[in-house]
Amino acid sequence: MTPQDLAATLARFPRASLGFLPTPLERLDNLSAAIGGATIYAKRDDMTGLAMGGNKVRQLEYYLGAAKAENADTVLITGAVQSNFVRAAAAGARKLGMDIHIQLEERVPNPDPTYRANGNVLLDKLLGAHLHSYPEGEDEAGADRALGALADSLKAEGKRPFIVPLSGDRPPKGAMGYVQAALEIAEDMENQTLKIDEVIVASGSALTHVGLLFGLRAININIPVIGACVRRDAEAQHQRVTKRLQDLAELMELPNPVQPEDIVLNDSALPPGYGQLGPDAKAALEAIAQTEGQFVDPVYTAKVLAVAIDRAKELGSDKSVLFIHTGGQPALFGYAEKMGLV
Ligand SMILES: Cc1ncc(COP(=O)(O)O)c(C=O)c1O
């Protein structure tokens, strides 16, 4: 389909304008020279603007657009203690005049006291979010059920709650933010006459990866898209991506344009696990800071950049890779100990 047709399909869904879009696409000359492989470009989605930005702002445009269309007055969301999604949701809710309840899950063993007090947690509190906790970290359906129970009690008080869902059995509205981003990247490539050989993107809840891959293929752009695993291993993530692509096709009432062989996952930087910083991710985090004066975060983008650096080395100097910088920098302030900086 044409980009215009895809844009027209997206326009059928309610959307709240929350981000500074389009974001810049930047060539990272110093980092690329230090690596000595393909040229690395960054799509600066850490600069989406709202409350320190990141990919979740694009996703929230569709969730909170739906919340406003339903006349909700209170947003509910669940995530890890240092979740960027809940921080951005709290900011979006405030900007759109809604109250916000956040449920923080125990996903990451991190004894550092700043993990629970600084970074995103500090920002959640500043945004006046009502904080709740959930004792598990790997029980998405249970976390969603607990939010459901909270929504029921808010309804009983006369509130009109809207849940931003976590588990894979609800429509993936947030992925449409990255279908939109695919249109933007297609324009970036045209405007800058850029030839990108591979795109490297985080794959966690998978909505960023799924939206981007779906959007690019829908408009017949066939660049390989590599999902860098940040939450679960490649096999488990493959299943999730496959299912969410189908869910997105159903939501948008379009044929799924993605072929099975287009789903590529790389979990080389995931160890030692979600929210834990391994040596490759730590090296990537230091490399971009010390060559470009730019920050990635310890949970997501350091791992994605580590994969992008590997791919750049593998592809060689006449190629280009696009690293989708999805933000997350507030979490840096909860990871001083893990980064070896205290
Ligand atoms: C900074 C950052 N990058 C990437 C991701 C992963 O995106 P997704 O959940 O859409 O796979 C997240 C998710 O929380 C994030 O906060």
The ligand as an ORCA input file, in Angstrom:
! r2SCAN-3c Opt
* xyz 0 1
  C      13.583      2.902     26.805
  C      12.846      1.717     26.309
  N      13.257      1.145     25.176
  C      12.647      0.044     24.675
  C      11.572     -0.541     25.327
  C      10.945     -1.758     24.737
  O       9.856     -1.413     23.935
  P       8.650     -2.412     23.737
  O       8.065     -2.670     25.098
  O       7.711     -1.705     22.838
  O       9.183     -3.681     23.154
  C      11.096      0.030     26.509
  C       9.974     -0.623     27.214
  O       9.676     -0.431     28.323
  C      11.731      1.197     27.008
  O      11.316      1.782     28.134
*
